[in-house]
């Protein structure tokens, strides 16, 4: 049984990071901003005079989120 004293050489693959332009990112940022604004509205303002839905269902579903984000609700 013959053994070799030369170390094994393993080629590491080169990682290529694609360039992403601002025009490719902008629609995703706008969508994320819209979703964030809608989420903040439902968590923070969906009750009282600005309510879009009648009843307290939305308030109850987002109750803990209100306290987590510091919105007063009662």
C-alpha positions as CSV (number, residue, x, y, z in Angstrom):
1,X,0.0,0.0,0.0
2,X,1.6,3.2,-1.2
3,X,0.8,6.5,0.4
4,X,1.6,9.9,-1.0
5,X,3.2,12.6,1.2
6,X,1.9,15.4,-1.1
7,X,-1.0,17.4,0.2
8,X,-4.3,17.2,-1.6
9,X,-5.1,20.3,-3.6
10,X,-8.8,21.3,-3.7
11,X,-9.9,24.1,-6.0
12,X,-12.3,26.5,-4.4
13,X,-15.0,27.9,-6.6
14,X,-15.0,31.6,-7.2
15,X,-18.0,33.4,-5.9
16,X,-19.5,35.9,-8.3
17,X,-21.8,38.5,-6.8
18,X,-24.1,40.0,-9.4
19,X,-24.4,43.7,-9.6
20,X,-27.9,45.0,-8.8
21,X,-28.9,48.4,-10.0
22,X,-31.1,50.9,-8.3
23,X,-33.8,50.5,-10.9
24,X,-34.0,46.8,-10.0
25,X,-34.3,47.5,-6.3
26,X,-36.7,50.5,-6.4
27,X,-39.9,48.5,-7.1
28,X,-39.2,46.2,-4.2
29,X,-38.4,49.1,-1.8
30,X,-41.7,50.8,-2.8
31,X,-43.7,47.6,-2.2
32,X,-42.0,47.1,1.2
33,X,-42.7,50.8,2.1
34,X,-46.4,50.4,1.1
35,X,-46.7,47.2,3.2
36,X,-45.0,48.9,6.1
37,X,-47.4,51.9,6.0
38,X,-50.4,49.6,5.8
39,X,-49.2,47.6,8.7
40,X,-48.5,50.7,10.8
41,X,-52.0,52.0,10.0
42,X,-53.7,48.8,11.1
43,X,-51.6,48.4,14.2
44,X,-51.6,52.1,15.2
45,X,-54.7,53.9,13.8
46,X,-57.4,51.4,13.0
47,X,-59.9,52.5,15.6
48,X,-62.0,55.5,16.3
49,X,-62.5,58.3,13.7
50,X,-60.1,56.8,11.2
51,X,-61.5,53.3,11.3
52,X,-62.1,51.6,7.9
53,X,-63.9,48.6,9.4
54,X,-66.6,48.7,12.0
55,X,-66.3,46.8,15.2
56,X,-63.3,45.9,17.3
57,X,-61.9,42.9,15.4
58,X,-58.9,44.7,13.9
59,X,-58.1,46.3,17.3
60,X,-58.2,42.9,19.0
61,X,-56.0,41.2,16.4
62,X,-53.3,43.9,16.6
63,X,-53.6,44.6,20.3
64,X,-50.3,43.2,21.3
65,X,-48.5,44.8,18.4
66,X,-49.9,48.2,19.6
67,X,-48.2,47.7,23.0
68,X,-45.0,46.4,21.4
69,X,-44.7,49.5,19.2
70,X,-45.7,51.9,21.9
71,X,-49.2,52.9,20.6
72,X,-51.7,53.7,23.3
73,X,-55.0,51.8,22.9
74,X,-56.7,51.9,26.4
